[in-house]
Amino acid sequence: MAAEMALVKPISKFSSTPKFGNPRSFSYPKFSTIKMSATTQTTRSPKPKKKGNKGEIKETLLAPRFYTTDFDEMETLFNTEINKNLNQSEFEALLQEFKTDYNQTHFVRNKEFKEAADKMQGPLRQIFVEFLERSCTAEFSGFLLYKELGRRLKKTNPVVAEIFSLMSRDEARHAGFLNKGLSDFNLALDLGFLTKARKYTFFKPKFIFYATYLSEKIGYWRYITIYRHLRENPEYQCYPIFKYFENWCQDENRHGDFFSALMKAQPQFLNDWKAKLWSRFFCLSVYVTMYLNDCQRTAFYEGIGLNTKEFDMHVIIETNRTTARIFPAVLDVENPEFKRKLDRMVEINQKLLAVGESEDNSLVKNFKRIPLVAALVSEILAAYLMPPIESGSVDLAEFEPKLVY
């Protein structure tokens, strides 16, 4: 693919490749309970285990993370007596939107799920299990954070607290649906174990706002893009979970809109030079993480008829255009040089992975990693220092997102 390509064309015209051939733990017979990250190799056991030690979890830089924050500061930020910028009428309108619960009856399975899983074989089956596991872990992470925020803000700001609680409802529903999907492959994530054993990454509230807004919006664009692609190319519809993505992605979009409202209520997070630097930092972190992750898993995207890099650039561009409505500055991701830098990061990351998988001793591996890590950091820094796009008039960006379908 040419590096200059800006993905504003229909996803159905992306380069296609041949598809492959034919909350706690579940207690189904002959299941294995997964107690680790997506890098884990699955094994079978007569009964799912319910306990394990922390050593079973393999934490990596690109693995889905669990987050925590300064809840006392959150309470101060949403105290209506302290923060006069809080637009309670907007939050009350959002609350009614969440209470409507448009997807209450959407996540209903049928016999197609198990039948499709049984037909899936070879590399696609293995990578699809990993996709379900990583997605379930990410959704469950959101559930835990939102649930705690709903609990802690109940007295300070009941309206905002209830919205967080309803968002945790959505995330729990998503995680449960994905975990049920794993049951089609005779597997299940032990979510209770993950709650206790995963390491939690601490972010200050403003960083939670930046990161979570981006996470929800990029999730929307990923889901809707895959849904529309498979609607136009049904021969790649290898598993029925994708048919649910159109409604599912609206949950992600509503969550992102709520975080947009939260940031508008905290103008100090949007209106100075530090906010511009942090906005660019989190955009870059989210985009690079997704690009590197997905380029490690091209078999999954090829299996559903997508070109991984084209798909990712499409998602990045659309997410960036959406983000420009609220962030004071965003990256110039449509500059061809930005994609060239991403591709160089992929090459370096592949070399780092090869070093890790080599039979060298740990000392030799660490020496081999030094120049590669330095090169990766250099590319990331160069991407960050590219001239940004000034944006963020709160409700209207300098450029309007284009309709691409």
Order of alpha helices (4+ residues) and beta strands (2+ residues): beta-beta-alpha-alpha-alpha-alpha-alpha-beta-alpha-beta-alpha-alpha-alpha-alpha-alpha-beta-alpha-alpha-beta
